[in-house]
Amino acid sequence: MSGRAKTADEYASLVEQVIGELQDIMDASRFDFDAVESNTDYVEVLLKEMRNLRASMADGSYQFGRNDLPFMRIVKVHNDSDLPCIRLFYDINQTHRQGLDIQEN
């Protein structure tokens, strides 16, 4: 899938997928200092923000909006070599800003 999520479940799945990817980056940085950039502070911040987003979805307080999600300030200064899952962040943000990609017949 690329672009906006079509359902709430797809949207939540994107968030879960990013959390897993970020956790993998954190785990790799703990065990292989040569393979991963040594400064992973931004990954920790992204992981915290994604967990907060997931929590807001779970407790019903999440609201779609017109502005970028806060994590985009970090994502926009990195590329796919820093964040292999960067496309997912853009998909999540696009869904947040434009809503679910519901096909009308």
C-alpha positions as CSV (number, residue, x, y, z in Angstrom):
1,M,0.0,0.0,0.0
2,S,1.2,3.5,-0.8
3,G,-0.6,6.7,0.1
4,R,-3.5,7.2,2.4
5,A,-5.0,4.4,4.4
6,K,-8.5,3.3,3.3
7,T,-9.8,2.1,6.7
8,A,-9.2,2.9,10.3
9,D,-7.7,-0.6,10.7
10,E,-5.2,0.1,7.8
11,Y,-4.3,3.4,9.4
12,A,-3.7,1.8,12.8
13,S,-1.7,-0.9,11.0
14,L,0.6,1.7,9.4
15,V,1.3,3.2,12.9
16,E,2.0,-0.3,14.3
17,Q,4.3,-1.0,11.4
18,V,6.3,2.2,11.9
19,I,6.6,1.4,15.6
20,G,8.0,-2.0,14.8
21,E,10.5,-0.6,12.3
22,L,11.7,2.1,14.7
23,Q,12.1,-0.5,17.4
24,D,14.2,-2.6,15.0
25,I,16.4,0.4,14.3
26,M,16.9,1.0,18.1
27,D,17.7,-2.7,18.6
28,A,20.2,-2.7,15.8
29,S,21.9,0.4,17.1
30,R,22.4,-1.3,20.5
31,F,24.2,-4.3,18.9
32,D,25.9,-3.2,15.8
33,F,27.5,0.2,16.2
34,D,29.1,0.2,12.7
35,A,25.9,-0.6,10.8
36,V,23.7,2.1,12.3
37,E,24.2,5.8,12.7
38,S,25.5,6.4,16.2
39,N,23.1,9.2,17.0
40,T,19.7,7.6,17.3
41,D,18.2,10.2,19.6
42,Y,15.8,11.2,16.8
43,V,14.6,7.6,16.5
44,E,13.8,7.5,20.2
45,V,11.8,10.7,19.8
46,L,9.9,9.3,16.8
47,L,9.2,6.1,18.6
48,K,7.7,8.0,21.6
49,E,5.6,10.2,19.3
50,M,4.3,7.2,17.3
51,R,3.4,5.4,20.6
52,N,1.5,8.5,21.7
53,L,-0.3,8.5,18.3
54,R,-1.2,4.9,18.7
55,A,-2.4,5.5,22.3
56,S,-4.6,8.4,21.1
57,M,-6.1,6.1,18.4
58,A,-6.8,3.4,21.0
59,D,-8.4,5.7,23.6
60,G,-10.5,7.6,21.0
61,S,-8.9,11.0,21.5
62,Y,-7.2,11.0,18.0
63,Q,-8.5,13.6,15.5
64,F,-7.6,14.0,11.9
65,G,-6.3,17.5,11.1
66,R,-5.1,19.8,8.4
67,N,-1.6,20.3,9.7
68,D,1.3,17.9,9.7
69,L,1.7,15.6,12.6
70,P,4.4,16.7,15.0
71,F,6.9,13.9,14.0
72,M,7.1,15.4,10.5
73,R,9.5,18.1,11.8
74,I,12.0,15.2,12.3
75,V,11.1,13.1,9.3
76,K,11.5,15.9,6.8
77,V,15.2,16.4,7.7
78,H,16.0,12.7,7.1
79,N,16.0,10.4,4.2
80,D,15.4,6.7,3.5
81,S,19.0,5.8,4.4
82,D,18.4,7.2,7.9
83,L,14.8,5.9,8.1
84,P,14.2,2.9,5.8
85,C,10.5,3.2,6.7
86,I,10.3,6.9,5.8
87,R,7.5,6.4,3.2
88,L,5.2,5.1,6.0
89,F,5.6,8.3,7.9
90,Y,4.5,10.3,4.8
91,D,1.6,7.9,4.3
92,I,0.5,8.3,7.9
93,N,0.8,12.1,7.7
94,Q,-1.1,12.2,4.4
95,T,-3.9,10.2,5.9
96,H,-4.0,12.4,9.0
97,R,-4.2,15.6,6.8
98,Q,-6.6,14.3,4.1
99,G,-8.6,11.6,6.0
100,L,-9.2,8.0,5.0
101,D,-9.1,7.3,1.3
102,I,-12.7,6.1,1.1
103,Q,-13.8,5.2,-2.4
104,E,-17.2,6.6,-3.2
105,N,-19.3,4.8,-5.9
